[in-house]
Amino acid sequence: MTAICRSTFSRGRRGWGETPFRSAAVYIPLSELANITLDTGASFIYREARERYIPVKFSVRGRDLGGTVAEAQERIAKNIKLPTGYRVVWAGEFESLQLAKARLAVIIPISLVLIMVLLYGLFNSLRDSLLALAGIPFAVGGGVLALYFSGLDFSVSAAIGFVSLFGVSVMDGILMITYYNQARQDTADSVEAMFQAATHRMRPMLMTAWSACIGLLPAAVSTGIGSQVQRPLAAVVVGGLLIGPIMLLVVVPALRLMFLDRERGSQVVPEPSQASPA
């Protein structure tokens, strides 16, 4: 192989306007400039934080990302021994998932504590505040069932859906307990007051929850572009709002009456005994 280097030089006499130019081609072998060899190696060299790394990319289909990476980590630890100075870093969506889980592990307890503080400020009773939170496990259970039957895996989007169910469940619990306390002022029978609270709050609670279910149903069954993000969130909210209010209307009144039995026993005034005639 040769390289062509064209140079231009001038010859001529010094004089007015006479500067004739003439070009010539000079051939230089490429071996004079570089050593040409055929080797194998990386076509690109990736660097991050002043360290060289080799990216290995793969996609997950048909199973959850966390379980796939956990299985891959186990197999690599058993079958591959890395040389000195090499290490494996799991990044990409898995790293984002781990960071989001760490944030949710802090945000969810803080949210529950703040909700509890607000409920105690509203009812001024720890028992009523806990009863208002009684619908959260049933709403979460409805979201888990929705993920199971829809074949979706737990993700950051699904976790956000569970957090949103907390507020809706607490709102329904506040309506139930507040209406019960108002009805209890009009009647002395606690069972009758709870029956009035459940019957009067049933239609608004169910209509509100099921209207939201119908609105999010298209997003829960969508399969287009971006559905992998919006589908888990919508499915969790739909399942939680479909089952949570029904269980709240059934379980919370029963729990309330169980605690009221203790109050009723403590409020019973003993009848005065008749004194025997002298």
Residue frames relative to the residue before (quaternion, step in Angstrom):
aa qw qx qy qz dx dy dz
M 1.0000 0.0000 0.0000 0.0000 0.00 0.00 0.00
T 0.1060 -0.7939 0.5976 0.0355 3.56 -1.00 0.81
A 0.2951 -0.7262 0.5933 0.1832 3.49 -1.24 0.52
I 0.2974 -0.7556 0.5624 0.1561 3.53 -0.98 0.87
C 0.0344 -0.7813 0.6230 -0.0174 3.49 -0.77 1.06
R 0.1603 -0.7990 0.5760 0.0637 3.53 -0.56 1.15
S 0.0439 -0.7900 0.6116 -0.0010 3.53 -0.83 1.02
T 0.2369 -0.7640 0.5890 0.1153 3.52 -1.11 0.69
F 0.0636 0.7861 -0.6112 0.0667 3.51 -0.80 1.02
S 0.3365 -0.7517 0.5441 0.1600 3.55 -1.20 0.46
R 0.0797 -0.7493 0.6558 0.0466 3.45 -1.22 0.69
G 0.4039 0.7168 -0.5094 0.2519 3.53 -1.01 0.59
R 0.5644 -0.5839 0.4634 0.3547 3.40 -1.29 0.13
R 0.4952 -0.6081 0.5221 0.3354 3.46 -1.29 0.44
G 0.3482 0.7209 -0.5396 0.2605 3.49 -0.67 1.02
W 0.6845 -0.4819 0.3462 0.4236 3.47 -1.32 0.04
G 0.8827 0.0141 -0.0317 0.4687 3.54 -0.74 1.18
E 0.6329 0.5157 -0.3636 0.4486 3.60 1.12 0.08
T 0.2574 0.7255 -0.5943 0.2328 3.58 -0.24 1.39
P 0.0381 -0.8304 0.5558 0.0072 3.59 0.36 1.16
F 0.1962 -0.7713 0.6004 0.0784 3.64 -1.04 0.98
R 0.0135 0.7733 -0.6339 0.0047 3.50 -1.16 0.65
S 0.2506 -0.7789 0.5635 0.1143 3.63 -0.88 0.97
A 0.0545 -0.7798 0.6235 0.0144 3.50 -1.22 0.69
A 0.3841 -0.7190 0.5368 0.2175 3.61 -1.11 0.69
V 0.1313 -0.7775 0.6138 0.0394 3.53 -0.90 1.04
Y 0.2208 -0.7951 0.5572 0.0929 3.60 -0.66 1.11
I 0.0497 -0.7892 0.6115 -0.0277 3.57 -0.79 1.17
P 0.4287 -0.6909 0.5062 0.2874 3.64 -0.75 0.90
L 0.5336 -0.6497 0.4439 0.3100 3.57 -1.05 0.84
S 0.5773 0.5955 -0.3733 0.4157 3.60 1.18 -0.49
E 0.5981 0.5603 -0.3634 0.4431 3.55 1.22 -0.37
L 0.7229 0.4326 -0.2313 0.4866 3.57 1.21 -0.49
A 0.8131 -0.0268 0.0695 0.5774 3.65 0.96 -0.78
N 0.4243 -0.6524 0.5618 0.2807 3.52 -1.36 0.31
I 0.1782 -0.8034 0.5646 0.0627 3.59 -0.55 1.17
T 0.1132 0.7743 -0.6125 0.1112 3.58 -0.71 1.14
L 0.3726 -0.6949 0.5700 0.2310 3.56 -1.30 0.41
D 0.0735 0.8007 -0.5828 0.1177 3.58 -0.43 1.30
T 0.3675 -0.6863 0.5764 0.2484 3.56 -1.35 0.27
G 0.2869 0.7447 -0.5623 0.2166 3.56 -1.06 0.79
A 0.7088 -0.4435 0.3356 0.4340 3.52 -1.33 -0.03
S 0.4051 -0.7165 0.5124 0.2447 3.51 -0.95 0.88
F 0.7614 0.1686 -0.1166 0.6150 3.58 1.26 -0.48
I 0.2320 -0.7422 0.6128 0.1411 3.56 -1.11 0.66
Y 0.1715 -0.8010 0.5703 0.0609 3.56 -0.52 1.23
R 0.0453 -0.7867 0.6156 0.0000 3.54 -1.06 0.84
E 0.0518 0.7627 -0.6428 0.0490 3.51 -1.18 0.76
A 0.8278 0.0105 -0.0764 0.5557 3.56 -0.81 1.08
R 0.6448 -0.5604 0.2938 0.4288 3.57 1.03 0.95
E 0.6066 0.4990 -0.3755 0.4919 3.56 1.15 0.63
R 0.4084 -0.7029 0.5309 0.2392 3.55 -1.03 0.82
Y 0.0174 0.8038 -0.5938 0.0320 3.59 -0.95 0.85
I 0.3190 -0.7162 0.5925 0.1851 3.52 -1.33 0.47
P 0.2470 -0.7963 0.5302 0.1542 3.65 -0.46 1.10
V 0.0741 -0.7479 0.6589 0.0318 3.54 -1.10 0.87
K 0.0844 -0.8353 0.5431 -0.0106 3.56 -0.38 1.24
F 0.1048 0.7679 -0.6292 0.0593 3.55 -1.16 0.70
S 0.3207 -0.7300 0.5755 0.1818 3.54 -1.26 0.49
V 0.3281 -0.7345 0.5690 0.1706 3.55 -1.22 0.63
R 0.0216 0.7854 -0.6164 0.0527 3.54 -0.86 1.01
G 0.8376 0.2418 -0.1741 0.4579 3.54 -1.01 0.86
R 0.7791 0.1721 -0.1396 0.5865 3.62 1.21 0.12
D 0.6259 -0.5650 0.3791 0.3812 3.55 -1.26 0.29
L 0.5907 -0.6105 0.4089 0.3334 3.53 -1.16 0.68
G 0.6593 0.5292 -0.3205 0.4272 3.59 0.91 -0.87
G 0.6735 0.4874 -0.2963 0.4702 3.60 0.94 -0.86
T 0.6344 0.5313 -0.3318 0.4529 3.58 1.03 -0.73
V 0.6842 0.4708 -0.2900 0.4754 3.57 0.87 -0.91
A 0.6240 0.5349 -0.3475 0.4514 3.61 1.01 -0.70
E 0.6629 0.4871 -0.3056 0.4795 3.58 0.98 -0.80
A 0.6428 0.5135 -0.3224 0.4681 3.59 1.01 -0.77
Q 0.6427 0.5156 -0.3259 0.4636 3.59 0.97 -0.77
E 0.6534 0.5140 -0.3175 0.4561 3.59 0.99 -0.79
R 0.6752 0.4870 -0.2974 0.4674 3.59 0.93 -0.87
I 0.6508 0.5041 -0.3256 0.4651 3.59 0.95 -0.78
A 0.6508 0.5161 -0.3257 0.4517 3.60 0.96 -0.79
K 0.6969 0.4717 -0.2772 0.4637 3.60 1.06 -0.69
N 0.8157 0.3382 -0.1242 0.4526 3.57 0.85 -0.98
I 0.7646 0.3227 -0.1742 0.5300 3.62 1.10 -0.46
K 0.1185 -0.7660 0.6300 0.0484 3.52 -0.95 0.99
L 0.2919 -0.7935 0.5135 0.1469 3.54 -0.40 1.21
P 0.5198 -0.6276 0.4717 0.3367 3.62 -1.06 0.69
T 0.6670 -0.4929 0.3757 0.4136 3.53 -1.30 0.25
G 0.7786 0.3089 -0.2477 0.4869 3.53 -0.87 0.97
Y 0.6551 0.4727 -0.3115 0.5003 3.60 1.28 -0.10
R 0.0317 0.7815 -0.6226 0.0260 3.56 -1.14 0.65
V 0.3696 -0.7144 0.5556 0.2102 3.55 -1.27 0.48
V 0.0697 -0.7814 0.6201 -0.0017 3.55 -0.84 1.04
W 0.2363 -0.7712 0.5789 0.1196 3.59 -0.73 1.09
A 0.0155 0.8213 -0.5644 0.0821 3.55 -0.37 1.26
G 0.5703 0.6148 -0.4308 0.3334 3.55 -1.20 -0.51
E 0.8280 -0.1667 0.1475 0.5147 3.55 -1.05 -0.81
F 0.6129 0.5515 -0.3580 0.4381 3.58 1.08 -0.65
E 0.6490 0.5021 -0.3209 0.4730 3.58 0.96 -0.78
S 0.6406 0.5117 -0.3246 0.4716 3.58 1.01 -0.77
L 0.6342 0.5286 -0.3268 0.4600 3.57 1.06 -0.78
Q 0.6621 0.5014 -0.3121 0.4613 3.59 0.92 -0.83
L 0.6555 0.4986 -0.3156 0.4712 3.59 0.97 -0.79
A 0.6505 0.5077 -0.3196 0.4659 3.58 1.01 -0.77
K 0.6335 0.5176 -0.3357 0.4670 3.61 1.01 -0.73
A 0.6409 0.5176 -0.3295 0.4612 3.58 0.98 -0.77
R 0.6588 0.4916 -0.3167 0.4733 3.59 0.99 -0.76
L 0.6628 0.5037 -0.3128 0.4572 3.59 0.96 -0.84
A 0.6028 0.5636 -0.3595 0.4357 3.60 1.09 -0.63
V 0.6913 0.4209 -0.2709 0.5211 3.57 1.21 -0.41
I 0.6828 0.5143 -0.2969 0.4256 3.58 0.92 -0.91
I 0.6619 0.5319 -0.3277 0.4144 3.61 0.87 -0.91
P 0.6780 0.4552 -0.3314 0.4725 3.69 0.76 -0.77
I 0.6318 0.5225 -0.3433 0.4581 3.60 0.99 -0.75
S 0.6413 0.5264 -0.3238 0.4547 3.59 0.99 -0.83
L 0.6656 0.4988 -0.3071 0.4624 3.58 0.93 -0.88
V 0.6452 0.5140 -0.3261 0.4617 3.59 0.98 -0.78
L 0.6602 0.4962 -0.3121 0.4697 3.60 0.95 -0.84
I 0.6317 0.5163 -0.3358 0.4708 3.60 1.01 -0.76
M 0.6524 0.5149 -0.3146 0.4585 3.58 0.97 -0.83
V 0.6372 0.5198 -0.3283 0.4647 3.58 0.99 -0.76
L 0.6651 0.4943 -0.3060 0.4686 3.59 0.93 -0.86
L 0.6546 0.5054 -0.3210 0.4615 3.60 0.96 -0.80
Y 0.6546 0.4982 -0.3251 0.4664 3.58 0.95 -0.76
G 0.6378 0.5124 -0.3287 0.4718 3.57 1.06 -0.66
L 0.6577 0.5042 -0.3083 0.4671 3.59 1.15 -0.59
F 0.8006 0.3085 -0.1450 0.4927 3.58 0.74 -1.08
N 0.2341 -0.7831 0.5316 0.2219 3.58 1.17 -0.56
S 0.6539 0.4305 -0.3080 0.5406 3.55 1.12 0.74
L 0.4134 -0.7159 0.5064 0.2453 3.55 -0.80 1.01
R 0.6275 0.5465 -0.3385 0.4393 3.59 1.04 -0.72
D 0.6788 0.4760 -0.2912 0.4774 3.59 0.88 -0.91
S 0.6306 0.5329 -0.3387 0.4513 3.59 1.04 -0.71
L 0.6684 0.4810 -0.3014 0.4806 3.59 0.97 -0.80
L 0.6388 0.5173 -0.3319 0.4628 3.59 1.03 -0.69
A 0.6209 0.5281 -0.3449 0.4655 3.59 1.10 -0.59
L 0.6784 0.4663 -0.2799 0.4939 3.59 1.20 -0.56
A 0.4742 0.7198 -0.4241 0.2779 3.59 1.23 -0.19
G 0.6513 0.5371 -0.3276 0.4242 3.60 1.13 -0.44
I 0.4970 0.6825 -0.4271 0.3238 3.62 1.20 -0.27
P 0.6704 0.4930 -0.3422 0.4364 3.69 0.77 -0.82
F 0.6670 0.4992 -0.3155 0.4543 3.61 1.00 -0.71
A 0.6308 0.5086 -0.3357 0.4803 3.58 1.07 -0.67
V 0.6424 0.5063 -0.3204 0.4778 3.59 1.01 -0.80
G 0.6352 0.5274 -0.3279 0.4592 3.59 1.02 -0.77
G 0.6380 0.5159 -0.3274 0.4686 3.59 1.05 -0.71
G 0.6419 0.5128 -0.3223 0.4703 3.58 1.05 -0.71
V 0.6388 0.5167 -0.3269 0.4670 3.59 1.02 -0.78
L 0.6524 0.5010 -0.3183 0.4711 3.59 0.96 -0.81
A 0.6311 0.5285 -0.3399 0.4549 3.60 1.02 -0.73
L 0.6502 0.4973 -0.3215 0.4760 3.60 0.98 -0.77
Y 0.6573 0.5248 -0.3151 0.4397 3.58 0.98 -0.83
F 0.7348 0.4241 -0.2502 0.4665 3.59 0.76 -0.97
S 0.6760 0.4649 -0.3029 0.4850 3.61 1.13 -0.46
G 0.4524 -0.7190 0.4307 0.3049 3.60 1.26 -0.11
L 0.4761 0.6680 -0.4421 0.3628 3.58 1.17 0.48
D 0.3913 -0.7079 0.5418 0.2286 3.54 -1.22 0.55
F 0.5881 -0.5660 0.4408 0.3736 3.53 -1.26 0.43
S 0.0555 0.7884 -0.6058 0.0910 3.55 -0.89 0.99
V 0.7119 -0.4150 0.3298 0.4607 3.54 -1.32 -0.05
S 0.6296 0.5324 -0.3336 0.4570 3.58 1.01 -0.76
A 0.6529 0.4967 -0.3130 0.4785 3.58 0.98 -0.80
A 0.6267 0.5364 -0.3407 0.4510 3.60 1.01 -0.74
I 0.6332 0.5108 -0.3321 0.4773 3.59 1.02 -0.73
G 0.6201 0.5390 -0.3382 0.4589 3.58 1.06 -0.68
F 0.6456 0.5087 -0.3214 0.4703 3.60 1.00 -0.76
V 0.6402 0.5182 -0.3308 0.4607 3.59 0.99 -0.78
S 0.6539 0.5091 -0.3190 0.4599 3.59 0.98 -0.76
L 0.6113 0.5526 -0.3535 0.4426 3.60 1.13 -0.55
F 0.5520 0.6140 -0.4048 0.3930 3.59 1.12 -0.54
G 0.6997 0.4846 -0.2789 0.4448 3.56 0.80 -1.01
V 0.6581 0.5045 -0.3186 0.4592 3.58 0.95 -0.83
S 0.6627 0.5059 -0.3122 0.4554 3.60 0.93 -0.84
V 0.6528 0.5004 -0.3165 0.4724 3.57 0.97 -0.82
M 0.6186 0.5448 -0.3480 0.4466 3.60 1.01 -0.72
D 0.6612 0.4871 -0.3079 0.4804 3.60 0.94 -0.84
G 0.6471 0.5174 -0.3253 0.4559 3.58 0.99 -0.76
I 0.6266 0.5288 -0.3379 0.4622 3.59 1.03 -0.75
L 0.6496 0.5167 -0.3230 0.4547 3.59 0.92 -0.86
M 0.6678 0.5098 -0.3049 0.4484 3.57 0.93 -0.88
I 0.7099 0.4536 -0.2724 0.4648 3.59 0.76 -1.01
T 0.6398 0.5296 -0.3326 0.4466 3.61 0.98 -0.78
Y 0.6792 0.4751 -0.2991 0.4728 3.59 0.89 -0.88
Y 0.6152 0.5376 -0.3518 0.4569 3.58 1.08 -0.65
N 0.6605 0.5030 -0.3172 0.4584 3.59 0.89 -0.85
Q 0.6451 0.5024 -0.3257 0.4747 3.60 1.04 -0.67
A 0.6731 0.4862 -0.3020 0.4684 3.57 0.97 -0.83
R 0.6187 0.5570 -0.3488 0.4305 3.59 1.08 -0.65
Q 0.6136 0.5486 -0.3546 0.4436 3.61 1.12 -0.47
D 0.6981 0.4643 -0.2655 0.4760 3.59 1.18 -0.54
T 0.7887 0.1789 -0.0924 0.5809 3.59 1.13 -0.55
A 0.4523 -0.7011 0.4880 0.2563 3.53 -1.12 0.72
D 0.6259 0.5400 -0.3413 0.4473 3.57 1.20 -0.43
S 0.3730 -0.7518 0.5010 0.2113 3.58 -0.60 1.12
V 0.6236 0.5399 -0.3430 0.4495 3.59 1.05 -0.72
E 0.6612 0.4951 -0.3029 0.4753 3.57 0.96 -0.83
A 0.6446 0.5167 -0.3249 0.4604 3.59 1.01 -0.75
M 0.6657 0.4855 -0.3071 0.4762 3.59 0.97 -0.80
F 0.6224 0.5323 -0.3442 0.4592 3.59 1.06 -0.72
Q 0.6547 0.4982 -0.3148 0.4733 3.59 0.98 -0.79
A 0.6486 0.5186 -0.3268 0.4512 3.59 0.97 -0.82
A 0.6827 0.4895 -0.2921 0.4572 3.59 0.92 -0.90
T 0.6957 0.4752 -0.2877 0.4554 3.58 0.91 -0.86
H 0.7001 0.4651 -0.2831 0.4620 3.59 0.96 -0.77
R 0.7166 0.4292 -0.2500 0.4897 3.60 1.08 -0.62
M 0.4964 0.6917 -0.4258 0.3063 3.58 1.21 -0.32
R 0.7098 0.4682 -0.2853 0.4423 3.59 0.71 -0.99
P 0.6775 0.4672 -0.3349 0.4588 3.70 0.76 -0.78
M 0.6625 0.5131 -0.3183 0.4434 3.58 0.93 -0.85
L 0.6974 0.4681 -0.2824 0.4634 3.58 0.85 -0.95
M 0.6647 0.5018 -0.3194 0.4521 3.59 0.92 -0.82
T 0.6494 0.5125 -0.3232 0.4595 3.59 0.99 -0.77
A 0.6909 0.4798 -0.2829 0.4609 3.57 0.88 -0.97
W 0.7159 0.4548 -0.2738 0.4535 3.58 0.82 -0.92
S 0.5752 0.5523 -0.3877 0.4624 3.60 1.15 -0.43
A 0.6488 0.4923 -0.3155 0.4871 3.58 1.02 -0.77
C 0.6107 0.5489 -0.3473 0.4529 3.60 1.07 -0.69
I 0.6708 0.4905 -0.3007 0.4680 3.57 0.89 -0.91
G 0.6572 0.5217 -0.3168 0.4422 3.59 1.01 -0.76
L 0.7415 0.3906 -0.2187 0.4999 3.60 1.06 -0.74
L 0.4510 0.7156 -0.4453 0.2936 3.59 1.21 -0.13
P 0.6415 0.5079 -0.3598 0.4484 3.69 0.87 -0.70
A 0.6631 0.4878 -0.3160 0.4716 3.60 0.99 -0.72
A 0.6463 0.5352 -0.3219 0.4385 3.60 1.09 -0.65
V 0.7605 0.3352 -0.1915 0.5220 3.60 1.12 -0.56
S 0.4293 0.7142 -0.4630 0.3022 3.60 1.22 0.14
T 0.1576 -0.7895 0.5890 0.0706 3.55 -1.23 0.60
G 0.4759 0.6973 -0.4269 0.3241 3.60 1.22 0.21
I 0.7613 -0.3274 0.2776 0.4860 3.52 -1.32 -0.39
G 0.7984 0.2531 -0.2188 0.5006 3.56 -0.84 1.01
S 0.4691 0.6964 -0.4412 0.3166 3.59 1.23 -0.05
Q 0.5892 0.5861 -0.3803 0.4058 3.61 1.11 -0.52
V 0.6745 0.4557 -0.2956 0.4999 3.60 1.23 -0.32
Q 0.7616 0.3953 -0.2137 0.4670 3.59 0.78 -0.99
R 0.5898 0.6199 -0.3739 0.3580 3.60 1.09 -0.59
P 0.6785 0.4748 -0.3310 0.4524 3.67 0.74 -0.82
L 0.6468 0.5171 -0.3283 0.4545 3.60 0.93 -0.83
A 0.6905 0.4758 -0.2870 0.4631 3.57 0.85 -0.96
A 0.6458 0.5222 -0.3300 0.4487 3.61 0.97 -0.79
V 0.6476 0.5131 -0.3232 0.4614 3.59 0.95 -0.82
V 0.6816 0.4826 -0.2975 0.4625 3.59 0.85 -0.92
V 0.6491 0.5145 -0.3262 0.4556 3.59 0.94 -0.82
G 0.6849 0.4801 -0.2945 0.4623 3.59 0.86 -0.90
G 0.6746 0.5001 -0.3023 0.4510 3.57 0.95 -0.82
L 0.7011 0.4489 -0.2719 0.4827 3.59 0.96 -0.82
L 0.6234 0.5372 -0.3498 0.4477 3.58 1.17 -0.38
I 0.7745 0.3332 -0.1672 0.5110 3.59 0.95 -0.85
G 0.6133 0.6145 -0.3510 0.3508 3.59 0.95 -0.84
P 0.7068 0.4504 -0.3047 0.4525 3.67 0.67 -0.91
I 0.6228 0.5377 -0.3564 0.4428 3.60 1.01 -0.68
M 0.6844 0.4642 -0.2831 0.4857 3.57 0.90 -0.93
L 0.6106 0.5540 -0.3536 0.4419 3.58 1.09 -0.64
L 0.6725 0.4884 -0.2950 0.4713 3.58 0.99 -0.77
V 0.6962 0.4576 -0.2737 0.4806 3.59 1.16 -0.48
V 0.7656 0.4114 -0.2074 0.4491 3.57 0.79 -1.04
V 0.6691 0.5246 -0.3233 0.4154 3.61 0.80 -0.95
P 0.6435 0.4913 -0.3574 0.4656 3.68 0.86 -0.66
A 0.6502 0.5079 -0.3306 0.4583 3.59 0.96 -0.76
L 0.6531 0.4953 -0.3174 0.4769 3.59 0.95 -0.81
R 0.6344 0.5364 -0.3333 0.4458 3.56 0.97 -0.81
L 0.6806 0.4801 -0.2928 0.4697 3.58 0.91 -0.87
M 0.5971 0.5562 -0.3680 0.4458 3.60 1.08 -0.59
F 0.6885 0.4472 -0.2806 0.4972 3.57 0.96 -0.80
L 0.6411 0.5353 -0.3358 0.4356 3.58 1.08 -0.64
D 0.5512 0.6012 -0.4037 0.4145 3.59 1.13 -0.46
R 0.6442 0.5074 -0.3234 0.4721 3.56 1.06 -0.73
E 0.6377 0.5182 -0.3289 0.4655 3.57 1.01 -0.79
R 0.6558 0.5308 -0.3133 0.4359 3.54 0.97 -0.91
G 0.6604 0.5069 -0.3103 0.4589 3.53 1.03 -0.78
S 0.6919 0.4721 -0.2893 0.4633 3.56 1.06 -0.71
Q 0.6881 0.4807 -0.2830 0.4640 3.59 1.21 -0.47
V 0.4774 0.6639 -0.4525 0.3557 3.62 1.21 -0.06
V 0.2390 -0.7775 0.5701 0.1152 3.54 -0.73 1.09
P 0.3842 -0.7335 0.4976 0.2583 3.65 -0.62 0.99
E 0.4797 -0.6674 0.4928 0.2858 3.54 -1.06 0.83
P 0.5005 -0.6595 0.4636 0.3157 3.60 -0.97 0.78
S 0.4289 -0.7062 0.5046 0.2503 3.56 -0.93 0.87
Q 0.4770 -0.6779 0.4870 0.2753 3.55 -1.05 0.87
A 0.3956 -0.7239 0.5183 0.2254 3.53 -0.84 0.96
S 0.4645 -0.6814 0.4951 0.2736 3.57 -0.97 0.84
P 0.5200 -0.6511 0.4356 0.3404 3.60 -0.90 0.78
A 0.5035 -0.6598 0.4713 0.2985 3.53 -1.06 0.74
